[in-house]
């Protein structure tokens, strides 16, 4: 897997859309790695690497919508502009003063090439080692019990989880199983103007069958689970103002057993997560209950990586149309694959 899954976005067309008069919408969010087994290692590497340090410190992005155009600019100087009418995606590097453009047709061709390459590599591995690993995806959505005041909105907790249960048919494995999971704990609230975001991604899914954050050339058995994950995100009634996404693996030697979904919000530390099952005092439970309205979700036990995303501002004011133009004097370069 090239990188952890950090964010949830609407992905598929759920119903036919008439063409409304689109309003402008803009928000900012901060995303950072906050826990998990890999976080400590990344912090250590960050002492020597600026890039690794930036990952743990987090990045801030401003996302703007105007009609059939979307612009995302992060604090690292990277800009992405998606134009549904022009059927193109533009990447801008404000530090290097360069840009690249890829049409939807070019992107679709690259995606198909990546899928074919992945399928060929999988077929080659199967030929060299016939044993197969069967992956059964499962998506679960449950309402949480927490609530939080964020940006003057009353946000309610919603939990989403994807389990990818893997079973090997290799006789040497003796039916061993493992479970790769993605656990999301979010605070969601109705926000005026956020429908523009959902409508944009619905239109994009219809045009291209792709969304930002979709990894190219992924495992064909995992892909359906991620599609269902994004379908479920689309159905949520409101805007995620705070989300914590944990990624982990259970069932392999040395890894902690999967905790129940209700217990997973206690801690991101595997050891303290297990220890927390014993000796809980009633007064701590009462204190936790009293503070529930102000609590934010914490990483699931056994998590490899916890990533938080928090919306810090929302605006329905008019967005400057010049934001969606390529700045003067920038040099065009070859387009890279869009993630």
C-alpha positions as protocol buffer text, in pm:
chain_id: "A"
residue {
  index: 1
  type: UNK
  ca { x: 0 y: 0 z: 0 }
}
residue {
  index: 2
  type: UNK
  ca { x: 157 y: 330 z: -109 }
}
residue {
  index: 3
  type: UNK
  ca { x: 20 y: 534 z: 176 }
}
residue {
  index: 4
  type: UNK
  ca { x: -235 y: 520 z: 455 }
}
residue {
  index: 5
  type: UNK
  ca { x: -583 y: 602 z: 377 }
}
residue {
  index: 6
  type: UNK
  ca { x: -639 y: 943 z: 552 }
}
residue {
  index: 7
  type: UNK
  ca { x: -964 y: 1087 z: 430 }
}
residue {
  index: 8
  type: UNK
  ca { x: -1317 y: 998 z: 326 }
}
residue {
  index: 9
  type: UNK
  ca { x: -1488 y: 1157 z: 20 }
}
residue {
  index: 10
  type: UNK
  ca { x: -1817 y: 1098 z: -166 }
}
residue {
  index: 11
  type: UNK
  ca { x: -1752 y: 865 z: -459 }
}
residue {
  index: 12
  type: UNK
  ca { x: -2041 y: 737 z: -665 }
}
residue {
  index: 13
  type: UNK
  ca { x: -2352 y: 874 z: -831 }
}
residue {
  index: 14
  type: UNK
  ca { x: -2645 y: 772 z: -615 }
}
residue {
  index: 15
  type: UNK
  ca { x: -2916 y: 936 z: -819 }
}
residue {
  index: 16
  type: UNK
  ca { x: -2963 y: 1138 z: -1137 }
}
residue {
  index: 17
  type: UNK
  ca { x: -2895 y: 1507 z: -1092 }
}
residue {
  index: 18
  type: UNK
  ca { x: -3055 y: 1800 z: -1264 }
}
residue {
  index: 19
  type: UNK
  ca { x: -2826 y: 2099 z: -1320 }
}
residue {
  index: 20
  type: UNK
  ca { x: -2885 y: 2345 z: -1036 }
}
residue {
  index: 21
  type: UNK
  ca { x: -2740 y: 2690 z: -984 }
}
residue {
  index: 22
  type: UNK
  ca { x: -2424 y: 2604 z: -792 }
}
residue {
  index: 23
  type: UNK
  ca { x: -2315 y: 2817 z: -500 }
}
residue {
  index: 24
  type: UNK
  ca { x: -1956 y: 2873 z: -389 }
}
residue {
  index: 25
  type: UNK
  ca { x: -1812 y: 2690 z: -91 }
}
residue {
  index: 26
  type: UNK
  ca { x: -1471 y: 2689 z: 77 }
}
residue {
  index: 27
  type: UNK
  ca { x: -1323 y: 2524 z: 383 }
}
residue {
  index: 28
  type: UNK
  ca { x: -985 y: 2462 z: 543 }
}
residue {
  index: 29
  type: UNK
  ca { x: -872 y: 2148 z: 718 }
}
residue {
  index: 30
  type: UNK
  ca { x: -563 y: 2025 z: 898 }
}
residue {
  index: 31
  type: UNK
  ca { x: -447 y: 1665 z: 862 }
}
residue {
  index: 32
  type: UNK
  ca { x: -176 y: 1498 z: 1067 }
}
residue {
  index: 33
  type: UNK
  ca { x: -55 y: 1158 z: 1186 }
}
residue {
  index: 34
  type: UNK
  ca { x: -136 y: 1141 z: 1556 }
}
residue {
  index: 35
  type: UNK
  ca { x: -73 y: 784 z: 1668 }
}
residue {
  index: 36
  type: UNK
  ca { x: -29 y: 419 z: 1591 }
}
residue {
  index: 37
  type: UNK
  ca { x: 274 y: 193 z: 1594 }
}
residue {
  index: 38
  type: UNK
  ca { x: 427 y: 371 z: 1293 }
}
residue {
  index: 39
  type: UNK
  ca { x: 395 y: 719 z: 1441 }
}
residue {
  index: 40
  type: UNK
  ca { x: 682 y: 675 z: 1689 }
}
residue {
  index: 41
  type: UNK
  ca { x: 913 y: 555 z: 1416 }
}
residue {
  index: 42
  type: UNK
  ca { x: 819 y: 849 z: 1195 }
}
residue {
  index: 43
  type: UNK
  ca { x: 886 y: 1095 z: 1476 }
}
residue {
  index: 44
  type: UNK
  ca { x: 1231 y: 940 z: 1521 }
}
residue {
  index: 45
  type: UNK
  ca { x: 1302 y: 964 z: 1148 }
}
residue {
  index: 46
  type: UNK
  ca { x: 1174 y: 1322 z: 1159 }
}
residue {
  index: 47
  type: UNK
  ca { x: 1481 y: 1421 z: 1360 }
}
residue {
  index: 48
  type: UNK
  ca { x: 1684 y: 1358 z: 1046 }
}
residue {
  index: 49
  type: UNK
  ca { x: 1427 y: 1410 z: 768 }
}
residue {
  index: 50
  type: UNK
  ca { x: 1230 y: 1727 z: 700 }
}
residue {
  index: 51
  type: UNK
  ca { x: 972 y: 1535 z: 494 }
}
residue {
  index: 52
  type: UNK
  ca { x: 907 y: 1282 z: 771 }
}
residue {
  index: 53
  type: UNK
  ca { x: 883 y: 1563 z: 1026 }
}
residue {
  index: 54
  type: UNK
  ca { x: 626 y: 1741 z: 809 }
}
residue {
  index: 55
  type: UNK
  ca { x: 406 y: 1428 z: 802 }
}
residue {
  index: 56
  type: UNK
  ca { x: 377 y: 1415 z: 1181 }
}
residue {
  index: 57
  type: UNK
  ca { x: 342 y: 1792 z: 1219 }
}
residue {
  index: 58
  type: UNK
  ca { x: 58 y: 1790 z: 970 }
}
residue {
  index: 59
  type: UNK
  ca { x: -49 y: 1992 z: 670 }
}
residue {
  index: 60
  type: UNK
  ca { x: -324 y: 2248 z: 623 }
}
residue {
  index: 61
  type: UNK
  ca { x: -528 y: 2262 z: 304 }
}
residue {
  index: 62
  type: UNK
  ca { x: -784 y: 2504 z: 164 }
}
residue {
  index: 63
  type: UNK
  ca { x: -1047 y: 2347 z: -61 }
}
residue {
  index: 64
  type: UNK
  ca { x: -1258 y: 2573 z: -282 }
}
residue {
  index: 65
  type: UNK
  ca { x: -1560 y: 2496 z: -501 }
}
residue {
  index: 66
  type: UNK
  ca { x: -1702 y: 2722 z: -770 }
}
residue {
  index: 67
  type: UNK
  ca { x: -1952 y: 2572 z: -1012 }
}
residue {
  index: 68
  type: UNK
  ca { x: -1792 y: 2272 z: -1181 }
}
residue {
  index: 69
  type: UNK
  ca { x: -1442 y: 2351 z: -1055 }
}
residue {
  index: 70
  type: UNK
  ca { x: -1255 y: 2249 z: -741 }
}
residue {
  index: 71
  type: UNK
  ca { x: -922 y: 2378 z: -611 }
}
residue {
  index: 72
  type: UNK
  ca { x: -715 y: 2231 z: -330 }
}
residue {
  index: 73
  type: UNK
  ca { x: -401 y: 2404 z: -203 }
}
residue {
  index: 74
  type: UNK
  ca { x: -195 y: 2270 z: 86 }
}
residue {
  index: 75
  type: UNK
  ca { x: 65 y: 2427 z: 310 }
}
residue {
  index: 76
  type: UNK
  ca { x: 342 y: 2248 z: 115 }
}
residue {
  index: 77
  type: UNK
  ca { x: 270 y: 2462 z: -190 }
}
residue {
  index: 78
  type: UNK
  ca { x: 90 y: 2194 z: -393 }
}
residue {
  index: 79
  type: UNK
  ca { x: -226 y: 2291 z: -581 }
}
residue {
  index: 80
  type: UNK
  ca { x: -475 y: 2066 z: -760 }
}
residue {
  index: 81
  type: UNK
  ca { x: -752 y: 2205 z: -982 }
}
residue {
  index: 82
  type: UNK
  ca { x: -1025 y: 1978 z: -1119 }
}
residue {
  index: 83
  type: UNK
  ca { x: -1235 y: 2122 z: -1402 }
}
residue {
  index: 84
  type: UNK
  ca { x: -1538 y: 1908 z: -1489 }
}
residue {
  index: 85
  type: UNK
  ca { x: -1643 y: 2125 z: -1781 }
}
residue {
  index: 86
  type: UNK
  ca { x: -1291 y: 2131 z: -1926 }
}
residue {
  index: 87
  type: UNK
  ca { x: -1248 y: 1762 z: -1838 }
}
residue {
  index: 88
  type: UNK
  ca { x: -897 y: 1811 z: -1704 }
}
residue {
  index: 89
  type: UNK
  ca { x: -691 y: 1802 z: -1384 }
}
residue {
  index: 90
  type: UNK
  ca { x: -416 y: 2057 z: -1328 }
}
residue {
  index: 91
  type: UNK
  ca { x: -133 y: 2017 z: -1077 }
}
residue {
  index: 92
  type: UNK
  ca { x: 57 y: 2330 z: -971 }
}
residue {
  index: 93
  type: UNK
  ca { x: 380 y: 2352 z: -770 }
}
residue {
  index: 94
  type: UNK
  ca { x: 395 y: 2703 z: -628 }
}
residue {
  index: 95
  type: UNK
  ca { x: 749 y: 2656 z: -498 }
}
residue {
  index: 96
  type: UNK
  ca { x: 896 y: 2542 z: -830 }
}
residue {
  index: 97
  type: UNK
  ca { x: 654 y: 2760 z: -1029 }
}
residue {
  index: 98
  type: UNK
  ca { x: 556 y: 2472 z: -1256 }
}
residue {
  index: 99
  type: UNK
  ca { x: 228 y: 2311 z: -1363 }
}
residue {
  index: 100
  type: UNK
  ca { x: 103 y: 2005 z: -1548 }
}
residue {
  index: 101
  type: UNK
  ca { x: -231 y: 1920 z: -1704 }
}
residue {
  index: 102
  type: UNK
  ca { x: -394 y: 1583 z: -1764 }
}
residue {
  index: 103
  type: UNK
  ca { x: -723 y: 1531 z: -1945 }
}
residue {
  index: 104
  type: UNK
  ca { x: -982 y: 1289 z: -1814 }
}
residue {
  index: 105
  type: UNK
  ca { x: -919 y: 1062 z: -2114 }
}
residue {
  index: 106
  type: UNK
  ca { x: -545 y: 1057 z: -2045 }
}
residue {
  index: 107
  type: UNK
  ca { x: -605 y: 981 z: -1681 }
}
residue {
  index: 108
  type: UNK
  ca { x: -849 y: 703 z: -1760 }
}
residue {
  index: 109
  type: UNK
  ca { x: -589 y: 548 z: -1993 }
}
residue {
  index: 110
  type: UNK
  ca { x: -322 y: 562 z: -1721 }
}
residue {
  index: 111
  type: UNK
  ca { x: -557 y: 407 z: -1469 }
}
residue {
  index: 112
  type: UNK
  ca { x: -637 y: 123 z: -1707 }
}
residue {
  index: 113
  type: UNK
  ca { x: -267 y: 70 z: -1775 }
}
residue {
  index: 114
  type: UNK
  ca { x: -198 y: 56 z: -1401 }
}
residue {
  index: 115
  type: UNK
  ca { x: -477 y: -198 z: -1350 }
}
residue {
  index: 116
  type: UNK
  ca { x: -348 y: -417 z: -1632 }
}
residue {
  index: 117
  type: UNK
  ca { x: 5 y: -403 z: -1492 }
}
residue {
  index: 118
  type: UNK
  ca { x: -119 y: -498 z: -1146 }
}
residue {
  index: 119
  type: UNK
  ca { x: -319 y: -788 z: -1291 }
}
residue {
  index: 120
  type: UNK
  ca { x: -16 y: -914 z: -1485 }
}
residue {
  index: 121
  type: UNK
  ca { x: 202 y: -898 z: -1175 }
}
residue {
  index: 122
  type: UNK
  ca { x: -61 y: -1084 z: -974 }
}
residue {
  index: 123
  type: UNK
  ca { x: -89 y: -1352 z: -1243 }
}
residue {
  index: 124
  type: UNK
  ca { x: 288 y: -1392 z: -1242 }
}
residue {
  index: 125
  type: UNK
  ca { x: 296 y: -1434 z: -865 }
}
residue {
  index: 126
  type: UNK
  ca { x: 12 y: -1687 z: -882 }
}
residue {
  index: 127
  type: UNK
  ca { x: 204 y: -1887 z: -1142 }
}
residue {
  index: 128
  type: UNK
  ca { x: 522 y: -1890 z: -933 }
}
residue {
  index: 129
  type: UNK
  ca { x: 331 y: -1961 z: -611 }
}
residue {
  index: 130
  type: UNK
  ca { x: -17 y: -2102 z: -682 }
}
residue {
  index: 131
  type: UNK
  ca { x: -154 y: -2044 z: -332 }
}
residue {
  index: 132
  type: UNK
  ca { x: -418 y: -1775 z: -316 }
}
residue {
  index: 133
  type: UNK
  ca { x: -527 y: -1536 z: -46 }
}
residue {
  index: 134
  type: UNK
  ca { x: -900 y: -1476 z: -43 }
}
residue {
  index: 135
  type: UNK
  ca { x: -1010 y: -1132 z: 76 }
}
residue {
  index: 136
  type: UNK
  ca { x: -1367 y: -1078 z: 197 }
}
residue {
  index: 137
  type: UNK
  ca { x: -1452 y: -710 z: 254 }
}
residue {
  index: 138
  type: UNK
  ca { x: -1710 y: -594 z: 508 }
}
residue {
  index: 139
  type: UNK
  ca { x: -1836 y: -241 z: 571 }
}
residue {
  index: 140
  type: UNK
  ca { x: -2011 y: -138 z: 894 }
}
residue {
  index: 141
  type: UNK
  ca { x: -2165 y: 195 z: 997 }
}
residue {
  index: 142
  type: UNK
  ca { x: -2282 y: 255 z: 1354 }
}
residue {
  index: 143
  type: UNK
  ca { x: -2398 y: 575 z: 1525 }
}
residue {
  index: 144
  type: UNK
  ca { x: -2168 y: 687 z: 1802 }
}
residue {
  index: 145
  type: UNK
  ca { x: -2271 y: 823 z: 2141 }
}
residue {
  index: 146
  type: UNK
  ca { x: -2049 y: 1131 z: 2149 }
}
residue {
  index: 147
  type: UNK
  ca { x: -2114 y: 1488 z: 2042 }
}
residue {
  index: 148
  type: UNK
  ca { x: -1893 y: 1792 z: 2000 }
}
residue {
  index: 149
  type: UNK
  ca { x: -1926 y: 2164 z: 1943 }
}
residue {
  index: 150
  type: UNK
  ca { x: -1707 y: 2244 z: 1642 }
}
residue {
  index: 151
  type: UNK
  ca { x: -1714 y: 2585 z: 1468 }
}
residue {
  index: 152
  type: UNK
  ca { x: -2050 y: 2655 z: 1636 }
}
residue {
  index: 153
  type: UNK
  ca { x: -2197 y: 2337 z: 1483 }
}
residue {
  index: 154
  type: UNK
  ca { x: -2336 y: 2056 z: 1695 }
}
residue {
  index: 155
  type: UNK
  ca { x: -2148 y: 1758 z: 1552 }
}
residue {
  index: 156
  type: UNK
  ca { x: -2254 y: 1403 z: 1630 }
}
residue {
  index: 157
  type: UNK
  ca { x: -2033 y: 1096 z: 1626 }
}
residue {
  index: 158
  type: UNK
  ca { x: -2055 y: 835 z: 1351 }
}
residue {
  index: 159
  type: UNK
  ca { x: -1836 y: 526 z: 1323 }
}
residue {
  index: 160
  type: UNK
  ca { x: -1743 y: 352 z: 1000 }
}
residue {
  index: 161
  type: UNK
  ca { x: -1531 y: 42 z: 961 }
}
residue {
  index: 162
  type: UNK
  ca { x: -1398 y: -168 z: 673 }
}
residue {
  index: 163
  type: UNK
  ca { x: -1272 y: -518 z: 754 }
}
residue {
  index: 164
  type: UNK
  ca { x: -1079 y: -710 z: 490 }
}
residue {
  index: 165
  type: UNK
  ca { x: -1066 y: -1068 z: 614 }
}
residue {
  index: 166
  type: UNK
  ca { x: -787 y: -1262 z: 445 }
}
residue {
  index: 167
  type: UNK
  ca { x: -769 y: -1642 z: 434 }
}
residue {
  index: 168
  type: UNK
  ca { x: -492 y: -1844 z: 272 }
}
residue {
  index: 169
  type: UNK
  ca { x: -554 y: -2175 z: 93 }
}
residue {
  index: 170
  type: UNK
  ca { x: -188 y: -2271 z: 130 }
}
residue {
  index: 171
  type: UNK
  ca { x: -175 y: -2609 z: 316 }
}
residue {
  index: 172
  type: UNK
  ca { x: 132 y: -2488 z: 502 }
}
residue {
  index: 173
  type: UNK
  ca { x: -68 y: -2200 z: 646 }
}
residue {
  index: 174
  type: UNK
  ca { x: -325 y: -2444 z: 791 }
}
residue {
  index: 175
  type: UNK
  ca { x: -616 y: -2208 z: 734 }
}
residue {
  index: 176
  type: UNK
  ca { x: -458 y: -1912 z: 908 }
}
residue {
  index: 177
  type: UNK
  ca { x: -647 y: -1586 z: 873 }
}
residue {
  index: 178
  type: UNK
  ca { x: -566 y: -1219 z: 909 }
}
residue {
  index: 179
  type: UNK
  ca { x: -775 y: -907 z: 909 }
}
residue {
  index: 180
  type: UNK
  ca { x: -672 y: -572 z: 768 }
}
residue {
  index: 181
  type: UNK
  ca { x: -905 y: -300 z: 888 }
}
residue {
  index: 182
  type: UNK
  ca { x: -977 y: 68 z: 841 }
}
residue {
  index: 183
  type: UNK
  ca { x: -1163 y: 228 z: 1130 }
}
residue {
  index: 184
  type: UNK
  ca { x: -1310 y: 579 z: 1105 }
}
residue {
  index: 185
  type: UNK
  ca { x: -1454 y: 779 z: 1394 }
}
residue {
  index: 186
  type: UNK
  ca { x: -1605 y: 1109 z: 1282 }
}
residue {
  index: 187
  type: UNK
  ca { x: -1800 y: 1404 z: 1414 }
}
residue {
  index: 188
  type: UNK
  ca { x: -2055 y: 1514 z: 1154 }
}
residue {
  index: 189
  type: UNK
  ca { x: -2288 y: 1814 z: 1139 }
}
residue {
  index: 190
  type: UNK
  ca { x: -2524 y: 1970 z: 883 }
}
residue {
  index: 191
  type: UNK
  ca { x: -2329 y: 2259 z: 726 }
}
residue {
  index: 192
  type: UNK
  ca { x: -2483 y: 2508 z: 486 }
}
residue {
  index: 193
  type: UNK
  ca { x: -2318 y: 2482 z: 145 }
}
residue {
  index: 194
  type: UNK
  ca { x: -2162 y: 2139 z: 195 }
}
residue {
  index: 195
  type: UNK
  ca { x: -2407 y: 1989 z: -54 }
}
residue {
  index: 196
  type: UNK
  ca { x: -2193 y: 2158 z: -322 }
}
residue {
  index: 197
  type: UNK
  ca { x: -1905 y: 1933 z: -221 }
}
residue {
  index: 198
  type: UNK
  ca { x: -2118 y: 1619 z: -244 }
}
residue {
  index: 199
  type: UNK
  ca { x: -2268 y: 1727 z: -576 }
}
residue {
  index: 200
  type: UNK
  ca { x: -1925 y: 1797 z: -721 }
}
residue {
  index: 201
  type: UNK
  ca { x: -1790 y: 1453 z: -637 }
}
residue {
  index: 202
  type: UNK
  ca { x: -2109 y: 1287 z: -760 }
}
residue {
  index: 203
  type: UNK
  ca { x: -2067 y: 1464 z: -1094 }
}
residue {
  index: 204
  type: UNK
  ca { x: -1700 y: 1369 z: -1100 }
}
residue {
  index: 205
  type: UNK
  ca { x: -1777 y: 1005 z: -1032 }
}
residue {
  index: 206
  type: UNK
  ca { x: -2020 y: 1010 z: -1325 }
}
residue {
  index: 207
  type: UNK
  ca { x: -1760 y: 1169 z: -1554 }
}
residue {
  index: 208
  type: UNK
  ca { x: -1455 y: 967 z: -1458 }
}
residue {
  index: 209
  type: UNK
  ca { x: -1536 y: 689 z: -1210 }
}
residue {
  index: 210
  type: UNK
  ca { x: -1248 y: 817 z: -994 }
}
residue {
  index: 211
  type: UNK
  ca { x: -1197 y: 1037 z: -690 }
}
residue {
  index: 212
  type: UNK
  ca { x: -899 y: 1203 z: -518 }
}
residue {
  index: 213
  type: UNK
  ca { x: -738 y: 957 z: -278 }
}
residue {
  index: 214
  type: UNK
  ca { x: -808 y: 649 z: -490 }
}
residue {
  index: 215
  type: UNK
  ca { x: -484 y: 456 z: -528 }
}
residue {
  index: 216
  type: UNK
  ca { x: -402 y: 334 z: -875 }
}
residue {
  index: 217
  type: UNK
  ca { x: -304 y: -25 z: -939 }
}
residue {
  index: 218
  type: UNK
  ca { x: -439 y: -153 z: -606 }
}
residue {
  index: 219
  type: UNK
  ca { x: -542 y: -505 z: -515 }
}
residue {
  index: 220
  type: UNK
  ca { x: -855 y: -598 z: -710 }
}
residue {
  index: 221
  type: UNK
  ca { x: -1001 y: -777 z: -408 }
}
residue {
  index: 222
  type: UNK
  ca { x: -957 y: -473 z: -184 }
}
residue {
  index: 223
  type: UNK
  ca { x: -1100 y: -223 z: -433 }
}
residue {
  index: 224
  type: UNK
  ca { x: -1467 y: -325 z: -379 }
}
residue {
  index: 225
  type: UNK
  ca { x: -1434 y: -262 z: -7 }
}
residue {
  index: 226
  type: UNK
  ca { x: -1302 y: 89 z: -66 }
}
residue {
  index: 227
  type: UNK
  ca { x: -1584 y: 158 z: -311 }
}
residue {
  index: 228
  type: UNK
  ca { x: -1837 y: 53 z: -49 }
}
residue {
  index: 229
  type: UNK
  ca { x: -1654 y: 265 z: 208 }
}
residue {
  index: 230
  type: UNK
  ca { x: -1694 y: 575 z: -8 }
}
residue {
  index: 231
  type: UNK
  ca { x: -2055 y: 489 z: -91 }
}
residue {
  index: 232
  type: UNK
  ca { x: -2125 y: 482 z: 281 }
}
residue {
  index: 233
  type: UNK
  ca { x: -1947 y: 816 z: 324 }
}
residue {
  index: 234
  type: UNK
  ca { x: -2176 y: 965 z: 61 }
}
residue {
  index: 235
  type: UNK
  ca { x: -2485 y: 859 z: 254 }
}
residue {
  index: 236
  type: UNK
  ca { x: -2378 y: 1041 z: 570 }
}
residue {
  index: 237
  type: UNK
  ca { x: -2605 y: 1335 z: 642 }
}
residue {
  index: 238
  type: UNK
  ca { x: -2367 y: 1625 z: 700 }
}
residue {
  index: 239
  type: UNK
  ca { x: -2005 y: 1735 z: 680 }
}
residue {
  index: 240
  type: UNK
  ca { x: -1730 y: 1553 z: 871 }
}
residue {
  index: 241
  type: UNK
  ca { x: -1578 y: 1829 z: 1085 }
}
residue {
  index: 242
  type: UNK
  ca { x: -1341 y: 1598 z: 1268 }
}
residue {
  index: 243
  type: UNK
  ca { x: -1231 y: 1250 z: 1161 }
}
residue {
  index: 244
  type: UNK
  ca { x: -985 y: 999 z: 1295 }
}
residue {
  index: 245
  type: UNK
  ca { x: -892 y: 712 z: 1063 }
}
residue {
  index: 246
  type: UNK
  ca { x: -697 y: 415 z: 1201 }
}
residue {
  index: 247
  type: UNK
  ca { x: -542 y: 140 z: 989 }
}
residue {
  index: 248
  type: UNK
  ca { x: -435 y: -189 z: 1139 }
}
residue {
  index: 249
  type: UNK
  ca { x: -384 y: -561 z: 1102 }
}
residue {
  index: 250
  type: UNK
  ca { x: -497 y: -843 z: 1330 }
}
residue {
  index: 251
  type: UNK
  ca { x: -458 y: -1219 z: 1326 }
}
residue {
  index: 252
  type: UNK
  ca { x: -89 y: -1248 z: 1247 }
}
residue {
  index: 253
  type: UNK
  ca { x: 168 y: -1377 z: 1496 }
}
residue {
  index: 254
  type: UNK
  ca { x: 260 y: -1114 z: 1750 }
}
residue {
  index: 255
  type: UNK
  ca { x: -28 y: -879 z: 1673 }
}
residue {
  index: 256
  type: UNK
  ca { x: -297 y: -804 z: 1931 }
}
residue {
  index: 257
  type: UNK
  ca { x: -635 y: -966 z: 1890 }
}
residue {
  index: 258
  type: UNK
  ca { x: -902 y: -749 z: 1740 }
}
residue {
  index: 259
  type: UNK
  ca { x: -1089 y: -562 z: 2009 }
}
residue {
  index: 260
  type: UNK
  ca { x: -1462 y: -511 z: 1999 }
}
residue {
  index: 261
  type: UNK
  ca { x: -1569 y: -205 z: 1803 }
}
residue {
  index: 262
  type: UNK
  ca { x: -1713 y: -40 z: 2111 }
}
residue {
  index: 263
  type: UNK
  ca { x: -1384 y: -69 z: 2301 }
}
residue {
  index: 264
  type: UNK
  ca { x: -1164 y: 59 z: 2019 }
}
residue {
  index: 265
  type: UNK
  ca { x: -1195 y: 424 z: 2103 }
}
residue {
  index: 266
  type: UNK
  ca { x: -1018 y: 392 z: 2436 }
}
residue {
  index: 267
  type: UNK
  ca { x: -658 y: 431 z: 2319 }
}
residue {
  index: 268
  type: UNK
  ca { x: -419 y: 407 z: 2028 }
}
residue {
  index: 269
  type: UNK
  ca { x: -162 y: 209 z: 2229 }
}
residue {
  index: 270
  type: UNK
  ca { x: -194 y: -171 z: 2194 }
}
residue {
  index: 271
  type: UNK
  ca { x: -60 y: -238 z: 2545 }
}
residue {
  index: 272
  type: UNK
  ca { x: -273 y: 18 z: 2723 }
}
residue {
  index: 273
  type: UNK
  ca { x: -569 y: -95 z: 2512 }
}
residue {
  index: 274
  type: UNK
  ca { x: -539 y: -447 z: 2651 }
}
residue {
  index: 275
  type: UNK
  ca { x: -466 y: -326 z: 3001 }
}
residue {
  index: 276
  type: UNK
  ca { x: -770 y: -102 z: 2988 }
}
residue {
  index: 277
  type: UNK
  ca { x: -993 y: -409 z: 2992 }
}
residue {
  index: 278
  type: UNK
  ca { x: -907 y: -465 z: 3357 }
}
residue {
  index: 279
  type: UNK
  ca { x: -942 y: -263 z: 3674 }
}
residue {
  index: 280
  type: UNK
  ca { x: -1157 y: 15 z: 3536 }
}
residue {
  index: 281
  type: UNK
  ca { x: -1286 y: 225 z: 3822 }
}
residue {
  index: 282
  type: UNK
  ca { x: -1641 y: 351 z: 3831 }
}
residue {
  index: 283
  type: UNK
  ca { x: -1536 y: 707 z: 3901 }
}
residue {
  index: 284
  type: UNK
  ca { x: -1332 y: 711 z: 3580 }
}
residue {
  index: 285
  type: UNK
  ca { x: -1632 y: 586 z: 3387 }
}
residue {
  index: 286
  type: UNK
  ca { x: -1848 y: 857 z: 3541 }
}
residue {
  index: 287
  type: UNK
  ca { x: -1590 y: 1123 z: 3457 }
}
residue {
  index: 288
  type: UNK
  ca { x: -1570 y: 998 z: 3101 }
}
residue {
  index: 289
  type: UNK
  ca { x: -1948 y: 1012 z: 3074 }
}
residue {
  index: 290
  type: UNK
  ca { x: -1957 y: 1371 z: 3198 }
}
residue {
  index: 291
  type: UNK
  ca { x: -1687 y: 1475 z: 2951 }
}
residue {
  index: 292
  type: UNK
  ca { x: -1833 y: 1285 z: 2655 }
}
residue {
  index: 293
  type: UNK
  ca { x: -1965 y: 1598 z: 2489 }
}
residue {
  index: 294
  type: UNK
  ca { x: -1612 y: 1741 z: 2466 }
}
residue {
  index: 295
  type: UNK
  ca { x: -1421 y: 1423 z: 2388 }
}
residue {
  index: 296
  type: UNK
  ca { x: -1265 y: 1352 z: 2050 }
}
residue {
  index: 297
  type: UNK
  ca { x: -1211 y: 999 z: 1919 }
}
residue {
  index: 298
  type: UNK
  ca { x: -880 y: 827 z: 1986 }
}
residue {
  index: 299
  type: UNK
  ca { x: -704 y: 561 z: 1783 }
}
residue {
  index: 300
  type: UNK
  ca { x: -812 y: 198 z: 1785 }
}
residue {
  index: 301
  type: UNK
  ca { x: -603 y: -61 z: 1976 }
}
residue {
  index: 302
  type: UNK
  ca { x: -342 y: -228 z: 1758 }
}
residue {
  index: 303
  type: UNK
  ca { x: -346 y: 56 z: 1505 }
}
residue {
  index: 304
  type: UNK
  ca { x: -48 y: 87 z: 1274 }
}
residue {
  index: 305
  type: UNK
  ca { x: -130 y: 448 z: 1197 }
}
residue {
  index: 306
  type: UNK
  ca { x: -386 y: 703 z: 1316 }
}
residue {
  index: 307
  type: UNK
  ca { x: -459 y: 1006 z: 1099 }
}
residue {
  index: 308
  type: UNK
  ca { x: -678 y: 1297 z: 1208 }
}
residue {
  index: 309
  type: UNK
  ca { x: -847 y: 1557 z: 988 }
}
residue {
  index: 310
  type: UNK
  ca { x: -1011 y: 1863 z: 1142 }
}
residue {
  index: 311
  type: UNK
  ca { x: -1202 y: 2137 z: 962 }
}
residue {
  index: 312
  type: UNK
  ca { x: -1090 y: 2475 z: 1095 }
}
residue {
  index: 313
  type: UNK
  ca { x: -1304 y: 2714 z: 887 }
}
residue {
  index: 314
  type: UNK
  ca { x: -1606 y: 2713 z: 656 }
}
residue {
  index: 315
  type: UNK
  ca { x: -1724 y: 2986 z: 417 }
}
residue {
  index: 316
  type: UNK
  ca { x: -2007 y: 3031 z: 167 }
}
residue {
  index: 317
  type: UNK
  ca { x: -1871 y: 3366 z: 42 }
}
residue {
  index: 318
  type: UNK
  ca { x: -1793 y: 3411 z: -326 }
}
residue {
  index: 319
  type: UNK
  ca { x: -1472 y: 3235 z: -433 }
}
residue {
  index: 320
  type: UNK
  ca { x: -1233 y: 3431 z: -658 }
}
residue {
  index: 321
  type: UNK
  ca { x: -1247 y: 3285 z: -1010 }
}
residue {
  index: 322
  type: UNK
  ca { x: -876 y: 3365 z: -1057 }
}
residue {
  index: 323
  type: UNK
  ca { x: -791 y: 3088 z: -810 }
}
residue {
  index: 324
  type: UNK
  ca { x: -876 y: 2835 z: -1082 }
}
residue {
  index: 325
  type: UNK
  ca { x: -634 y: 2983 z: -1337 }
}
residue {
  index: 326
  type: UNK
  ca { x: -268 y: 2895 z: -1392 }
}
residue {
  index: 327
  type: UNK
  ca { x: -49 y: 3181 z: -1261 }
}
residue {
  index: 328
  type: UNK
  ca { x: 142 y: 3383 z: -1519 }
}
residue {
  index: 329
  type: UNK
  ca { x: 506 y: 3283 z: -1572 }
}
residue {
  index: 330
  type: UNK
  ca { x: 467 y: 2921 z: -1461 }
}
residue {
  index: 331
  type: UNK
  ca { x: 643 y: 2654 z: -1671 }
}
residue {
  index: 332
  type: UNK
  ca { x: 455 y: 2348 z: -1797 }
}
residue {
  index: 333
  type: UNK
  ca { x: 602 y: 2007 z: -1711 }
}
residue {
  index: 334
  type: UNK
  ca { x: 501 y: 1645 z: -1777 }
}
residue {
  index: 335
  type: UNK
  ca { x: 199 y: 1529 z: -1578 }
}
residue {
  index: 336
  type: UNK
  ca { x: 250 y: 1269 z: -1307 }
}
residue {
  index: 337
  type: UNK
  ca { x: 4 y: 1001 z: -1206 }
}
residue {
  index: 338
  type: UNK
  ca { x: -282 y: 1141 z: -997 }
}
residue {
  index: 339
  type: UNK
  ca { x: -332 y: 965 z: -664 }
}
